[in-house]
Amino acid sequence: MNKLQSILNVLISVWIIGIFLKLLKEVGVLYKHIHSRIFDPNIISITSYSLILVSLAFICLLIYMLWHLRKFKKVVKKSKNTSLFNNSNHKAFHSVGMAFIYYTAARFIIRIVEFMLSNVDDSQQSIAYQFGRNIGEGVSNHFPLLIVALFLLIIAELIKDGYQLKKENDLTI
Amino acid sequence: MPIIVNLDVMLARRKMKSKDLAEIIGITTANLSILKSGKAKAIRFSTLEAICMALDCQPSDLLEYQE
């Protein structure tokens, strides 16, 4: 169990670093959008504002995800020394599972908006085709995270049941 | 809980201390205190048997149902 927890701890650390790098990249994209909005006179105003808003929303989402992953990492680290079956672990797993679901849903919507804004002047393909392709890409990219989120919610329920059993066992004399 | 544990009554009747009973039956005084205070969720037959043997009584002397 300790070995598995150590591996999970390392993987979460790698995930946190990955999200942090993505956050830096997104800050760069935001800077690019703001820069072109200020200095490029030919740019369409509404599209430019929308792209800035999309970037800002994505940055907020990444910060939200980073915060939850850090919380999750703390729980994994702490449960090395104590029993996994306690109420705080149940709450932490549940909140991280729900955060993953919210992240996936929000990221999916942001991605579709992003694609629609960036491909608005692409006359080679029809809008319906682009929309369908974007939805397909969005679903395939974020489906694994949704499955992980559901597993986390199931584990949270197992921890809750385990906690009840442990409490009952502790009070059996 | 409607099940009342009359362990303290039996201990007083036998003039035995909780610490001595805990030592005889082989459980900690903390666990015996949980049992005495009625916080326990369940009691093992082996523990009940050991208590009955140490206090020379019946399970009905220790447990009582109250509505």
gemmi code that builds the backbone of each chain (N, CA, C; Angstrom):
import gemmi

chains = {
    "A": [
        ("MET", (0.833, -1.208, 0.000), (0.000, 0.000, 0.000), (0.870, 1.262, 0.000)),
        ("ASN", (1.933, 1.242, 0.831), (2.826, 2.400, 0.905), (3.507, 2.677, -0.432)),
        ("LYS", (3.883, 1.559, -1.118), (4.554, 1.687, -2.409), (3.602, 2.313, -3.438)),
        ("LEU", (2.357, 1.821, -3.424), (1.349, 2.338, -4.359), (1.095, 3.822, -4.111)),
        ("GLN", (1.033, 4.182, -2.813), (0.801, 5.582, -2.463), (1.956, 6.469, -2.907)),
        ("SER", (3.192, 5.916, -2.814), (4.362, 6.689, -3.259), (4.294, 6.930, -4.769)),
        ("ILE", (3.920, 5.859, -5.510), (3.813, 5.988, -6.980), (2.731, 7.023, -7.327)),
        ("LEU", (1.603, 6.929, -6.633), (0.498, 7.871, -6.875), (0.939, 9.298, -6.572)),
        ("ASN", (1.714, 9.439, -5.508), (2.224, 10.754, -5.119), (3.104, 11.353, -6.220)),
        ("VAL", (3.980, 10.492, -6.777), (4.879, 10.951, -7.856), (4.055, 11.344, -9.083)),
        ("LEU", (3.066, 10.486, -9.434), (2.245, 10.763, -10.617), (1.456, 12.069, -10.465)),
        ("ILE", (0.951, 12.303, -9.258), (0.209, 13.554, -9.031), (1.154, 14.753, -9.148)),
        ("SER", (2.401, 14.571, -8.648), (3.389, 15.657, -8.764), (3.652, 15.980, -10.234)),
        ("VAL", (3.801, 14.908, -11.047), (4.048, 15.108, -12.486), (2.850, 15.835, -13.113)),
        ("TRP", (1.662, 15.414, -12.700), (0.429, 16.034, -13.212), (0.391, 17.524, -12.851)),
        ("ILE", (0.761, 17.837, -11.602), (0.774, 19.241, -11.145), (1.764, 20.056, -11.985)),
        ("ILE", (2.945, 19.467, -12.239), (3.953, 20.177, -13.046), (3.404, 20.421, -14.457)),
        ("GLY", (2.753, 19.373, -15.017), (2.165, 19.487, -16.359), (1.143, 20.603, -16.424)),
        ("ILE", (0.281, 20.672, -15.420), (-0.749, 21.722, -15.407), (-0.120, 23.096, -15.220)),
        ("PHE", (0.947, 23.144, -14.411), (1.642, 24.417, -14.199), (2.256, 24.916, -15.513)),
        ("LEU", (2.843, 23.979, -16.291), (3.433, 24.363, -17.578), (2.351, 24.832, -18.552)),
        ("LYS", (1.195, 24.127, -18.502), (0.064, 24.513, -19.344), (-0.413, 25.917, -18.968)),
        ("LEU", (-0.376, 26.189, -17.652), (-0.796, 27.503, -17.151), (0.129, 28.593, -17.698)),
        ("LEU", (1.449, 28.305, -17.696), (2.411, 29.280, -18.219), (2.171, 29.521, -19.708)),
        ("LYS", (1.894, 28.415, -20.437), (1.644, 28.516, -21.879), (0.398, 29.374, -22.125)),
        ("GLU", (-0.624, 29.157, -21.309), (-1.887, 29.878, -21.479), (-1.717, 31.362, -21.150)),
        ("VAL", (-0.851, 31.656, -20.172), (-0.554, 33.062, -19.850), (0.118, 33.720, -21.070)),
        ("GLY", (1.000, 32.961, -21.740), (1.657, 33.435, -22.974), (0.630, 33.723, -24.066)),
        ("VAL", (-0.335, 32.804, -24.215), (-1.394, 32.971, -25.222), (-2.215, 34.223, -24.916)),
        ("LEU", (-2.528, 34.401, -23.623), (-3.311, 35.572, -23.199), (-2.556, 36.858, -23.521)),
        ("TYR", (-1.254, 36.824, -23.241), (-0.412, 37.988, -23.522), (-0.438, 38.310, -25.022)),
        ("LYS", (-0.373, 37.216, -25.838), (-0.383, 37.379, -27.301), (-1.698, 38.030, -27.760)),
        ("HIS", (-2.803, 37.550, -27.190), (-4.120, 38.087, -27.556), (-4.233, 39.562, -27.165)),
        ("ILE", (-3.761, 39.875, -25.948), (-3.847, 41.273, -25.476), (-2.956, 42.172, -26.334)),
        ("HIS", (-1.752, 41.661, -26.647), (-0.795, 42.413, -27.465), (-1.368, 42.707, -28.847)),
        ("SER", (-1.958, 41.662, -29.482), (-2.516, 41.873, -30.832), (-3.756, 42.767, -30.787)),
        ("ARG", (-4.477, 42.707, -29.667), (-5.676, 43.560, -29.509), (-5.265, 45.037, -29.463)),
        ("ILE", (-4.127, 45.287, -28.808), (-3.686, 46.683, -28.639), (-3.007, 47.214, -29.905)),
        ("PHE", (-2.110, 46.366, -30.485), (-1.252, 46.891, -31.565), (-1.718, 46.570, -32.977)),
        ("ASP", (-2.625, 45.590, -33.161), (-3.076, 45.245, -34.510), (-4.391, 45.966, -34.809)),
        ("PRO", (-4.402, 46.941, -35.710), (-5.634, 47.702, -35.983), (-6.650, 46.918, -36.833)),
        ("ASN", (-6.185, 45.853, -37.535), (-7.084, 45.112, -38.441), (-7.899, 44.031, -37.728)),
        ("ILE", (-7.602, 43.797, -36.499), (-8.234, 42.673, -35.791), (-9.719, 42.951, -35.498)),
        ("ILE", (-10.535, 41.857, -35.603), (-11.980, 42.023, -35.332), (-12.158, 42.163, -33.812)),
        ("SER", (-12.836, 43.210, -33.392), (-12.935, 43.543, -31.974), (-13.614, 42.464, -31.121)),
        ("ILE", (-14.790, 41.960, -31.585), (-15.562, 41.001, -30.785), (-14.789, 39.686, -30.619)),
        ("THR", (-14.205, 39.202, -31.736), (-13.446, 37.952, -31.695), (-12.258, 38.085, -30.752)),
        ("SER", (-11.577, 39.230, -30.829), (-10.403, 39.460, -29.983), (-10.777, 39.441, -28.497)),
        ("TYR", (-11.877, 40.130, -28.156), (-12.335, 40.144, -26.760), (-12.722, 38.742, -26.307)),
        ("SER", (-13.399, 38.024, -27.205), (-13.844, 36.663, -26.863), (-12.651, 35.756, -26.585)),
        ("LEU", (-11.603, 35.898, -27.434), (-10.409, 35.054, -27.240), (-9.732, 35.374, -25.903)),
        ("ILE", (-9.694, 36.662, -25.542), (-9.105, 37.054, -24.255), (-9.907, 36.450, -23.102)),
        ("LEU", (-11.233, 36.526, -23.237), (-12.105, 35.974, -22.184), (-11.934, 34.466, -22.060)),
        ("VAL", (-11.836, 33.789, -23.212), (-11.650, 32.327, -23.213), (-10.337, 31.973, -22.520)),
        ("SER", (-9.274, 32.732, -22.849), (-7.964, 32.492, -22.217), (-8.030, 32.697, -20.713)),
        ("LEU", (-8.700, 33.766, -20.309), (-8.841, 34.056, -18.872), (-9.605, 32.943, -18.161)),
        ("ALA", (-10.684, 32.484, -18.803), (-11.495, 31.411, -18.214), (-10.654, 30.138, -18.068)),
        ("PHE", (-9.843, 29.850, -19.085), (-9.010, 28.650, -19.056), (-7.949, 28.755, -17.960)),
        ("ILE", (-7.381, 29.948, -17.788), (-6.374, 30.160, -16.729), (-7.010, 29.931, -15.349)),
        ("CYS", (-8.220, 30.473, -15.168), (-8.928, 30.280, -13.888), (-9.174, 28.789, -13.638)),
        ("LEU", (-9.563, 28.099, -14.703), (-9.847, 26.666, -14.603), (-8.583, 25.880, -14.217)),
        ("LEU", (-7.454, 26.264, -14.812), (-6.183, 25.582, -14.503), (-5.765, 25.834, -13.049)),
        ("ILE", (-5.983, 27.065, -12.572), (-5.650, 27.383, -11.171), (-6.528, 26.566, -10.225)),
        ("TYR", (-7.820, 26.460, -10.583), (-8.778, 25.668, -9.793), (-8.340, 24.207, -9.724)),
        ("MET", (-7.881, 23.686, -10.860), (-7.426, 22.294, -10.950), (-6.140, 22.092, -10.129)),
        ("LEU", (-5.231, 23.067, -10.237), (-3.965, 22.998, -9.480), (-4.243, 22.941, -7.975)),
        ("TRP", (-5.173, 23.787, -7.527), (-5.528, 23.856, -6.105), (-6.066, 22.506, -5.630)),
        ("HIS", (-6.948, 21.897, -6.429), (-7.528, 20.609, -6.039), (-6.492, 19.483, -6.068)),
        ("LEU", (-5.603, 19.522, -7.058), (-4.565, 18.471, -7.134), (-3.600, 18.564, -5.956)),
        ("ARG", (-3.295, 19.789, -5.550), (-2.423, 19.989, -4.380), (-3.073, 19.426, -3.116)),
        ("LYS", (-4.375, 19.666, -2.999), (-5.151, 19.166, -1.856), (-5.141, 17.632, -1.868)),
        ("PHE", (-5.314, 17.076, -3.054), (-5.341, 15.620, -3.222), (-3.980, 15.017, -2.865)),
        ("LYS", (-2.920, 15.713, -3.274), (-1.561, 15.241, -2.989), (-1.313, 15.210, -1.477)),
        ("LYS", (-1.798, 16.239, -0.795), (-1.647, 16.315, 0.665), (-2.339, 15.126, 1.327)),
        ("VAL", (-3.535, 14.787, 0.826), (-4.303, 13.670, 1.395), (-3.557, 12.356, 1.187)),
        ("VAL", (-3.031, 12.149, -0.013), (-2.295, 10.911, -0.314), (-1.065, 10.799, 0.566)),
        ("LYS", (-0.378, 11.932, 0.769), (0.837, 11.963, 1.588), (0.502, 11.662, 3.059)),
        ("LYS", (-0.607, 12.276, 3.532), (-0.998, 12.133, 4.935), (-1.471, 10.716, 5.251)),
        ("SER", (-2.176, 10.099, 4.285), (-2.763, 8.779, 4.544), (-1.708, 7.662, 4.568)),
        ("LYS", (-0.428, 8.032, 4.282), (0.659, 7.050, 4.380), (0.847, 6.610, 5.832)),
        ("ASN", (0.702, 7.570, 6.733), (0.957, 7.297, 8.155), (-0.296, 6.849, 8.911)),
        ("THR", (-1.445, 7.327, 8.467), (-2.681, 6.983, 9.178), (-3.542, 6.070, 8.312)),
        ("SER", (-4.698, 5.672, 8.887), (-5.606, 4.819, 8.132), (-6.259, 5.620, 7.002)),
        ("LEU", (-6.504, 4.937, 5.892), (-7.138, 5.598, 4.742), (-8.604, 5.895, 5.034)),
        ("PHE", (-9.191, 5.053, 5.919), (-10.621, 5.198, 6.199), (-10.875, 6.265, 7.262)),
        ("ASN", (-10.959, 7.495, 6.841), (-11.424, 8.537, 7.755), (-12.241, 9.567, 6.983)),
        ("ASN", (-12.944, 10.374, 7.734), (-13.926, 11.282, 7.137), (-13.280, 12.344, 6.243)),
        ("SER", (-12.088, 12.816, 6.632), (-11.449, 13.874, 5.836), (-11.013, 13.328, 4.468)),
        ("ASN", (-10.576, 12.040, 4.438), (-10.199, 11.442, 3.155), (-11.418, 11.298, 2.246)),
        ("HIS", (-12.552, 10.923, 2.844), (-13.791, 10.801, 2.060), (-14.138, 12.140, 1.428)),
        ("LYS", (-14.057, 13.209, 2.234), (-14.391, 14.549, 1.738), (-13.412, 14.979, 0.630)),
        ("ALA", (-12.114, 14.683, 0.854), (-11.096, 15.097, -0.120), (-11.287, 14.371, -1.451)),
        ("PHE", (-11.490, 13.048, -1.414), (-11.681, 12.282, -2.650), (-12.949, 12.757, -3.374)),
        ("HIS", (-14.001, 13.020, -2.599), (-15.260, 13.460, -3.197), (-15.088, 14.825, -3.866)),
        ("SER", (-14.420, 15.746, -3.165), (-14.273, 17.094, -3.737), (-13.370, 17.066, -4.974)),
        ("VAL", (-12.313, 16.231, -4.961), (-11.435, 16.149, -6.130), (-12.190, 15.509, -7.308)),
        ("GLY", (-12.981, 14.490, -7.034), (-13.793, 13.841, -8.086), (-14.747, 14.828, -8.721)),
        ("MET", (-15.430, 15.613, -7.875), (-16.371, 16.609, -8.398), (-15.620, 17.695, -9.172)),
        ("ALA", (-14.425, 18.070, -8.668), (-13.620, 19.095, -9.352), (-13.228, 18.620, -10.747)),
        ("PHE", (-12.865, 17.331, -10.879), (-12.501, 16.773, -12.188), (-13.688, 16.834, -13.152)),
        ("ILE", (-14.886, 16.545, -12.622), (-16.083, 16.587, -13.481), (-16.346, 18.019, -13.943)),
        ("TYR", (-16.252, 18.982, -12.997), (-16.474, 20.386, -13.367), (-15.411, 20.844, -14.376)),
        ("TYR", (-14.161, 20.426, -14.120), (-13.056, 20.809, -15.015), (-13.308, 20.277, -16.417)),
        ("THR", (-13.696, 18.982, -16.498), (-13.927, 18.357, -17.805), (-15.045, 19.080, -18.553)),
        ("ALA", (-16.144, 19.355, -17.846), (-17.286, 20.018, -18.492), (-16.896, 21.423, -18.964)),
        ("ALA", (-16.231, 22.173, -18.068), (-15.857, 23.557, -18.407), (-14.836, 23.579, -19.549)),
        ("ARG", (-13.863, 22.654, -19.491), (-12.818, 22.585, -20.519), (-13.423, 22.245, -21.877)),
        ("PHE", (-14.415, 21.363, -21.857), (-15.108, 20.949, -23.078), (-15.806, 22.157, -23.723)),
        ("ILE", (-16.492, 22.932, -22.898), (-17.212, 24.116, -23.413), (-16.210, 25.157, -23.938)),
        ("ILE", (-15.138, 25.385, -23.163), (-14.121, 26.371, -23.565), (-13.493, 25.970, -24.896)),
        ("ARG", (-13.233, 24.662, -25.025), (-12.580, 24.158, -26.259), (-13.470, 24.399, -27.479)),
        ("ILE", (-14.759, 24.142, -27.324), (-15.683, 24.344, -28.445), (-15.735, 25.832, -28.829)),
        ("VAL", (-15.821, 26.689, -27.810), (-15.860, 28.143, -28.070), (-14.567, 28.584, -28.761)),
        ("GLU", (-13.440, 28.043, -28.239), (-12.119, 28.374, -28.784), (-12.031, 27.990, -30.271)),
        ("PHE", (-12.473, 26.774, -30.585), (-12.436, 26.281, -31.971), (-13.329, 27.127, -32.874)),
        ("MET", (-14.510, 27.464, -32.360), (-15.443, 28.246, -33.168), (-14.887, 29.627, -33.470)),
        ("LEU", (-14.191, 30.205, -32.485), (-13.623, 31.539, -32.685), (-12.419, 31.515, -33.609)),
        ("SER", (-11.575, 30.487, -33.465), (-10.357, 30.446, -34.273), (-10.628, 30.010, -35.714)),
        ("ASN", (-11.699, 29.235, -35.967), (-11.974, 28.742, -37.322), (-13.104, 29.517, -38.005)),
        ("VAL", (-13.386, 30.701, -37.487), (-14.532, 31.433, -38.006), (-14.351, 31.887, -39.467)),
        ("ASP", (-13.106, 32.077, -39.879), (-12.880, 32.553, -41.250), (-12.410, 31.438, -42.190)),
        ("ASP", (-12.471, 30.198, -41.719), (-12.030, 29.065, -42.532), (-13.185, 28.646, -43.456)),
        ("SER", (-13.082, 29.020, -44.734), (-14.195, 28.754, -45.650), (-14.102, 27.390, -46.339)),
        ("GLN", (-13.018, 26.654, -46.095), (-12.838, 25.346, -46.757), (-13.840, 24.310, -46.238)),
        ("GLN", (-14.195, 24.407, -44.958), (-15.087, 23.409, -44.379), (-16.366, 24.075, -43.882)),
        ("SER", (-17.435, 23.272, -43.887), (-18.707, 23.838, -43.419), (-18.691, 23.987, -41.895)),
        ("ILE", (-19.552, 24.861, -41.383), (-19.618, 25.106, -39.933), (-20.076, 23.847, -39.196)),
        ("ALA", (-21.029, 23.137, -39.799), (-21.555, 21.908, -39.184), (-20.444, 20.864, -39.030)),
        ("TYR", (-19.597, 20.750, -40.090), (-18.494, 19.790, -40.048), (-17.501, 20.156, -38.944)),
        ("GLN", (-17.160, 21.456, -38.888), (-16.211, 21.926, -37.863), (-16.757, 21.693, -36.454)),
        ("PHE", (-18.051, 21.988, -36.291), (-18.682, 21.831, -34.971), (-18.650, 20.361, -34.536)),
        ("GLY", (-19.003, 19.497, -35.472), (-18.991, 18.051, -35.190), (-17.595, 17.561, -34.848)),
        ("ARG", (-16.605, 18.033, -35.609), (-15.212, 17.626, -35.379), (-14.725, 18.111, -34.011)),
        ("ASN", (-15.096, 19.344, -33.667), (-14.684, 19.904, -32.375), (-15.296, 19.145, -31.205)),
        ("ILE", (-16.577, 18.787, -31.350), (-17.229, 18.024, -30.279), (-16.546, 16.665, -30.142)),
        ("GLY", (-16.274, 16.036, -31.282), (-15.595, 14.718, -31.275), (-14.248, 14.785, -30.591)),
        ("GLU", (-13.478, 15.811, -30.945), (-12.137, 15.984, -30.343), (-12.248, 16.258, -28.844)),
        ("GLY", (-13.195, 17.106, -28.515), (-13.403, 17.467, -27.101), (-13.751, 16.260, -26.262)),
        ("VAL", (-14.668, 15.433, -26.765), (-15.102, 14.232, -26.017), (-13.941, 13.255, -25.877)),
        ("SER", (-13.232, 12.999, -27.003), (-12.144, 12.010, -26.943), (-10.988, 12.472, -26.056)),
        ("ASN", (-10.747, 13.796, -26.004), (-9.640, 14.313, -25.178), (-9.946, 14.266, -23.686)),
        ("HIS", (-11.217, 14.485, -23.337), (-11.546, 14.629, -21.920), (-12.288, 13.454, -21.316)),
        ("PHE", (-12.563, 12.436, -22.128), (-13.275, 11.259, -21.627), (-12.489, 10.521, -20.536)),
        ("PRO", (-11.164, 10.298, -20.710), (-10.412, 9.581, -19.653), (-10.470, 10.282, -18.288)),
        ("LEU", (-10.425, 11.621, -18.296), (-10.478, 12.363, -17.035), (-11.833, 12.186, -16.350)),
        ("LEU", (-12.874, 12.087, -17.174), (-14.223, 11.886, -16.638), (-14.316, 10.510, -15.965)),
        ("ILE", (-13.677, 9.519, -16.586), (-13.675, 8.162, -16.003), (-12.904, 8.176, -14.685)),
        ("VAL", (-11.751, 8.866, -14.669), (-10.960, 8.995, -13.428), (-11.798, 9.660, -12.342)),
        ("ALA", (-12.547, 10.697, -12.738), (-13.398, 11.422, -11.771), (-14.444, 10.485, -11.178)),
        ("LEU", (-15.061, 9.670, -12.035), (-16.083, 8.743, -11.543), (-15.463, 7.702, -10.610)),
        ("PHE", (-14.259, 7.237, -10.953), (-13.557, 6.281, -10.075), (-13.265, 6.918, -8.718)),
        ("LEU", (-12.857, 8.190, -8.748), (-12.577, 8.899, -7.486), (-13.837, 9.014, -6.630)),
        ("LEU", (-14.976, 9.253, -7.285), (-16.228, 9.354, -6.535), (-16.603, 7.995, -5.940)),
        ("ILE", (-16.347, 6.920, -6.720), (-16.633, 5.569, -6.201), (-15.719, 5.274, -5.009)),
        ("ILE", (-14.418, 5.638, -5.136), (-13.464, 5.418, -4.033), (-13.898, 6.213, -2.800)),
        ("ALA", (-14.399, 7.438, -3.031), (-14.871, 8.271, -1.908), (-16.008, 7.565, -1.168)),
        ("GLU", (-16.919, 6.941, -1.933), (-18.031, 6.223, -1.292), (-17.511, 4.995, -0.537)),
        ("LEU", (-16.508, 4.314, -1.126), (-15.906, 3.144, -0.457), (-15.237, 3.562, 0.850)),
        ("ILE", (-14.533, 4.696, 0.810), (-13.871, 5.199, 2.026), (-14.915, 5.521, 3.097)),
        ("LYS", (-16.044, 6.091, 2.658), (-17.117, 6.436, 3.601), (-17.656, 5.157, 4.268)),
        ("ASP", (-17.916, 4.121, 3.429), (-18.417, 2.851, 3.975), (-17.376, 2.206, 4.894)),
        ("GLY", (-16.101, 2.249, 4.449), (-15.003, 1.684, 5.245), (-14.871, 2.379, 6.584)),
        ("TYR", (-15.076, 3.698, 6.573), (-14.995, 4.486, 7.805), (-16.083, 4.059, 8.788)),
        ("GLN", (-17.301, 3.842, 8.248), (-18.414, 3.404, 9.113), (-18.101, 2.032, 9.722)),
        ("LEU", (-17.574, 1.121, 8.884), (-17.235, -0.230, 9.360), (-16.129, -0.185, 10.399)),
        ("LYS", (-15.132, 0.674, 10.130), (-14.002, 0.804, 11.065), (-14.481, 1.337, 12.417)),
        ("LYS", (-15.377, 2.332, 12.346), (-15.916, 2.922, 13.580), (-16.662, 1.856, 14.388)),
        ("GLU", (-17.450, 1.051, 13.672), (-18.223, 0.001, 14.331), (-17.294, -1.061, 14.926)),
        ("ASN", (-16.243, -1.388, 14.167), (-15.274, -2.383, 14.642), (-14.511, -1.884, 15.867)),
        ("ASP", (-14.175, -0.580, 15.836), (-13.461, 0.004, 16.980), (-14.314, 0.003, 18.246)),
        ("LEU", (-15.635, 0.104, 18.066), (-16.526, 0.154, 19.226), (-17.125, -1.213, 19.556)),
        ("THR", (-16.541, -2.265, 18.984), (-16.938, -3.626, 19.365), (-15.916, -4.144, 20.376)),
        ("ILE", (-16.415, -4.432, 21.570), (-15.501, -4.807, 22.660), (-15.444, -6.339, 22.779)),
    ],
    "B": [
        ("MET", (-29.459, 4.267, 23.274), (-29.703, 2.841, 22.921), (-30.517, 2.171, 24.038)),
        ("PRO", (-31.530, 1.405, 23.686), (-32.364, 0.799, 24.740), (-31.690, -0.349, 25.500)),
        ("ILE", (-30.532, -0.821, 25.046), (-29.816, -1.864, 25.798), (-28.903, -1.187, 26.826)),
        ("ILE", (-29.127, -1.481, 28.071), (-28.336, -0.870, 29.147), (-27.325, -1.900, 29.661)),
        ("VAL", (-26.077, -1.449, 29.816), (-25.029, -2.331, 30.350), (-24.893, -2.043, 31.855)),
        ("ASN", (-25.186, -3.056, 32.644), (-25.129, -2.885, 34.111), (-23.807, -3.392, 34.696)),
        ("LEU", (-22.760, -3.156, 34.003), (-21.458, -3.662, 34.422), (-20.988, -3.003, 35.729)),
        ("ASP", (-21.211, -1.694, 35.831), (-20.776, -0.989, 37.058), (-21.532, -1.497, 38.298)),
        ("VAL", (-22.816, -1.878, 38.096), (-23.617, -2.419, 39.211), (-23.021, -3.752, 39.672)),
        ("MET", (-22.714, -4.603, 38.705), (-22.140, -5.927, 39.020), (-20.761, -5.788, 39.665)),
        ("LEU", (-19.995, -4.806, 39.174), (-18.656, -4.568, 39.759), (-18.785, -4.136, 41.222)),
        ("ALA", (-19.784, -3.285, 41.484), (-20.004, -2.821, 42.866), (-20.440, -3.984, 43.752)),
        ("ARG", (-21.329, -4.850, 43.208), (-21.812, -6.003, 43.991), (-20.656, -6.949, 44.330)),
        ("ARG", (-19.772, -7.138, 43.381), (-18.638, -8.056, 43.593), (-17.439, -7.364, 44.257)),
        ("LYS", (-17.594, -6.072, 44.478), (-16.538, -5.244, 45.091), (-15.211, -5.383, 44.334)),
        ("MET", (-15.353, -5.271, 43.024), (-14.167, -5.404, 42.172), (-13.925, -4.084, 41.429)),
        ("LYS", (-12.644, -3.770, 41.203), (-12.329, -2.531, 40.487), (-12.300, -2.804, 38.974)),
        ("SER", (-12.583, -1.776, 38.203), (-12.576, -1.893, 36.728), (-11.212, -2.363, 36.218)),
        ("LYS", (-10.176, -1.810, 36.846), (-8.808, -2.139, 36.420), (-8.530, -3.641, 36.598)),
        ("ASP", (-9.007, -4.187, 37.729), (-8.788, -5.618, 37.996), (-9.551, -6.485, 37.002)),
        ("LEU", (-10.815, -6.073, 36.732), (-11.626, -6.834, 35.766), (-10.979, -6.806, 34.374)),
        ("ALA", (-10.507, -5.623, 33.984), (-9.858, -5.482, 32.672), (-8.650, -6.406, 32.568)),
        ("GLU", (-7.904, -6.497, 33.647), (-6.723, -7.375, 33.662), (-7.124, -8.846, 33.545)),
        ("ILE", (-8.186, -9.229, 34.284), (-8.624, -10.640, 34.288), (-9.134, -11.060, 32.906)),
        ("ILE", (-9.965, -10.211, 32.294), (-10.568, -10.610, 31.007), (-9.679, -10.277, 29.803)),
        ("GLY", (-8.627, -9.520, 30.051), (-7.647, -9.271, 28.978), (-8.054, -8.206, 27.974)),
        ("ILE", (-8.730, -7.150, 28.444), (-8.990, -5.995, 27.566), (-8.454, -4.739, 28.249)),
        ("THR", (-8.351, -3.680, 27.495), (-7.791, -2.453, 28.077), (-8.857, -1.757, 28.931)),
        ("THR", (-8.397, -0.938, 29.855), (-9.347, -0.200, 30.709), (-10.155, 0.798, 29.874)),
        ("ALA", (-9.551, 1.280, 28.800), (-10.263, 2.217, 27.913), (-11.460, 1.523, 27.274)),
        ("ASN", (-11.236, 0.279, 26.815), (-12.334, -0.472, 26.196), (-13.405, -0.831, 27.228)),
        ("LEU", (-12.967, -1.142, 28.436), (-13.932, -1.469, 29.497), (-14.762, -0.227, 29.842)),
        ("SER", (-14.117, 0.919, 29.800), (-14.814, 2.180, 30.056), (-15.861, 2.457, 28.971)),
        ("ILE", (-15.505, 2.142, 27.709), (-16.468, 2.311, 26.592), (-17.683, 1.416, 26.826)),
        ("LEU", (-17.407, 0.189, 27.285), (-18.485, -0.779, 27.544), (-19.373, -0.300, 28.704)),
        ("LYS", (-18.734, 0.217, 29.743), (-19.473, 0.670, 30.925), (-20.336, 1.900, 30.625)),
        ("SER", (-19.792, 2.782, 29.787), (-20.515, 4.027, 29.508), (-21.635, 3.857, 28.482)),
        ("GLY", (-21.712, 2.665, 27.878), (-22.779, 2.410, 26.901), (-22.476, 2.948, 25.514)),
        ("LYS", (-21.201, 3.326, 25.263), (-20.824, 3.839, 23.941), (-20.528, 2.707, 22.953)),
        ("ALA", (-20.354, 1.493, 23.471), (-19.998, 0.359, 22.609), (-21.131, 0.019, 21.648)),
        ("LYS", (-20.755, -0.338, 20.403), (-21.760, -0.697, 19.388), (-22.130, -2.167, 19.503)),
        ("ALA", (-21.145, -2.981, 19.936), (-21.388, -4.427, 20.020), (-20.441, -5.037, 21.042)),
        ("ILE", (-20.793, -6.247, 21.489), (-19.901, -6.962, 22.419), (-19.707, -8.382, 21.898)),
        ("ARG", (-18.457, -8.831, 21.901), (-18.154, -10.190, 21.413), (-18.602, -11.205, 22.453)),
        ("PHE", (-19.020, -12.397, 21.971), (-19.422, -13.470, 22.894), (-18.251, -13.849, 23.808)),
        ("SER", (-17.032, -13.808, 23.251), (-15.850, -14.187, 24.039), (-15.647, -13.210, 25.207)),
        ("THR", (-15.877, -11.902, 24.946), (-15.738, -10.891, 26.010), (-16.825, -11.078, 27.066)),
        ("LEU", (-18.052, -11.318, 26.572), (-19.183, -11.506, 27.489), (-18.955, -12.733, 28.380)),
        ("GLU", (-18.450, -13.778, 27.739), (-18.152, -15.028, 28.471), (-17.096, -14.778, 29.557)),
        ("ALA", (-16.041, -14.024, 29.168), (-14.963, -13.731, 30.123), (-15.464, -12.886, 31.292)),
        ("ILE", (-16.331, -11.907, 31.002), (-16.874, -11.044, 32.068), (-17.748, -11.872, 33.013)),
        ("CYS", (-18.633, -12.721, 32.402), (-19.520, -13.565, 33.214), (-18.700, -14.500, 34.120)),
        ("MET", (-17.611, -15.012, 33.560), (-16.757, -15.928, 34.326), (-16.065, -15.181, 35.486)),
        ("ALA", (-15.561, -13.974, 35.181), (-14.834, -13.198, 36.202), (-15.763, -12.701, 37.308)),
        ("LEU", (-16.993, -12.321, 36.934), (-17.921, -11.757, 37.926), (-18.901, -12.798, 38.483)),
        ("ASP", (-18.798, -14.012, 37.951), (-19.663, -15.115, 38.365), (-21.152, -14.713, 38.267)),
        ("CYS", (-21.523, -14.347, 37.050), (-22.912, -13.914, 36.828), (-23.402, -14.383, 35.465)),
        ("GLN", (-24.661, -14.065, 35.145), (-25.258, -14.425, 33.862), (-25.255, -13.197, 32.939)),
        ("PRO", (-25.309, -13.419, 31.620), (-25.385, -12.259, 30.701), (-26.566, -11.343, 31.003)),
        ("SER", (-27.669, -11.932, 31.496), (-28.852, -11.112, 31.812), (-28.600, -10.174, 33.009)),
        ("ASP", (-27.600, -10.509, 33.829), (-27.245, -9.629, 34.939), (-26.509, -8.379, 34.425)),
        ("LEU", (-25.882, -8.540, 33.277), (-25.068, -7.438, 32.731), (-25.856, -6.571, 31.738)),
        ("LEU", (-26.743, -7.229, 30.975), (-27.467, -6.494, 29.927), (-28.950, -6.413, 30.248)),
        ("GLU", (-29.511, -5.251, 29.951), (-30.922, -5.040, 30.264), (-31.558, -4.251, 29.106)),
        ("TYR", (-32.796, -4.607, 28.770), (-33.507, -3.887, 27.717), (-34.508, -2.913, 28.341)),
        ("GLN", (-34.376, -1.650, 27.961), (-35.319, -0.622, 28.465), (-35.955, 0.113, 27.288)),
        ("GLU", (-37.278, 0.293, 27.324), (-37.977, 0.981, 26.226), (-37.851, 2.492, 26.381)),
    ],
}
model = gemmi.Model(1)
for chain_id, residues in chains.items():
    chain = gemmi.Chain(chain_id)
    for i, (resn, *xyz) in enumerate(residues, 1):
        res = gemmi.Residue()
        res.name, res.seqid = resn, gemmi.SeqId(i, " ")
        for name, pos in zip(("N", "CA", "C"), xyz):
            atom = gemmi.Atom()
            atom.name, atom.element = name, gemmi.Element(name[0])
            atom.pos, atom.b_iso = gemmi.Position(*pos), 0.0
            res.add_atom(atom)
        chain.add_residue(res)
    model.add_chain(chain)
structure = gemmi.Structure()
structure.add_model(model)
structure.setup_entities()
